[in-house]
Amino acid sequence: MTVPFWKLLRVFRQMRRKVPTFVSFNVANRCNEACPMCAVWREPGPELPLPELERIFADLRRFGLLVVEVSGGEPFLRPDIFAIFALLDRLGYLYTTTTNGTIVTGEILQGLRQARGLLQLAVSLDSLDRQCYARLRGKDLLPQVLVNLDTLAAARLPRPVKLNQTVSRHNFRETLALLRFAGERGWYLSAFPVNTGDGFAHRAADPLYEATAAEREEMAALFRELARRRRAGEPLWEYSGFYDLAADYVLGRGNAPCDAGQLYLDLRADGKLAACVDQPAFADLSRESVAAAWPRLAGQRERLDRCAGDTPCCYTCTANVSLTARHQLPFLLETFRMRRRHYRRR
């Protein structure tokens, strides 16, 4: 089961034009973990039923959105998650999904195999050390996750699997070990800096992540090493420029390019639409169409510019997408080199 090439080509063409292409969908404000860096699980809220979601996603598709990042909370806590995937398939979307890996059943594996538009499955894994994992994820569930990862590896899904590591002062010395762990299973690693502070929806301020100057220098050196390894063809998911950007980010230097409200949008579980995960909603798609609400987004441009300058972020769903849109040829050449090397090892 292969995603048609023409669909991917259309995504890249639209990215180059910098028009709304990606929507991050917070499918549920529920989670069975409690990461200190995250704000989502702290405020459970309403989740729209399937018929409402189908109407909203049909509207977003007509508006031009092509790719959905299905996240949470924990998506697999929703019993109708594969019905949501099926409606995305019917509407012609490509999509990704991110899970914490605590729930892997035969039914879930079968559902993932049948998801036609699925581009990749991401599993969050911040540490291979049980005590560190519990501190960073809020629950002592690493043994369960490792068993589930073995099950996932044995299943050999027809889509790429990547591990997501949120890099902080507590776990950055494990990143290269996690890269080996992923590569040994034929998977990829996505490593990105922890984003903390007073975000609107996703990030939360916590002194747990306050790094010393020396730790920041070490983390920056790590990200520059990841950039080098990505260019050399190691199984790292992001464009190398993102890792260089992450190095500057942890040192408090420079800002990522911000295409919030232009290239990507954020849809919340209750149907509210925002320019990005850290902005207040400008529309309620349970009550209005995207086109009707769109003129109001222009009024948020000053706020978005101020956010990019005062409280920059380094998310893969924003900064990496923006960088990839600007550097498509280097990204594609790197990815080709990495995939060729990766598949030779399998």
Buried (B, 14 or more C-beta within 10 A) or exposed (E): EEEEEEBBEBBBEBBEEEBBBBBBBBBBBBBBBEBBBBBBBEEEBEBBEEEBBBBBBEBBBEBEBBBBBBBBBBBBBBEBBBBBBBBBBEBEBBBBBBBBBBBBEEEBBEBBBEBBBBBBBBBBBBBBBEEBBBBBBBBEBBEBBBEBBEBBBEBEBEBBBBBBBBBBBBBBEBBBEBBEBBBEBBBBBBBBBBBBBEBBBBBBBBEBBEBEEEBBBBBBEBBBBBBEBBBEBBBBBBBBBBBBBBBBBBBEEEBBBBBBBBBBBBBBBBBBBBBBBBBEBBBEBBEBBBEEBBEEBEEBEEBBEEBBEEBBBBBBBBBBBBBBBBBBEBBEEBBEBBBEBBEEEE
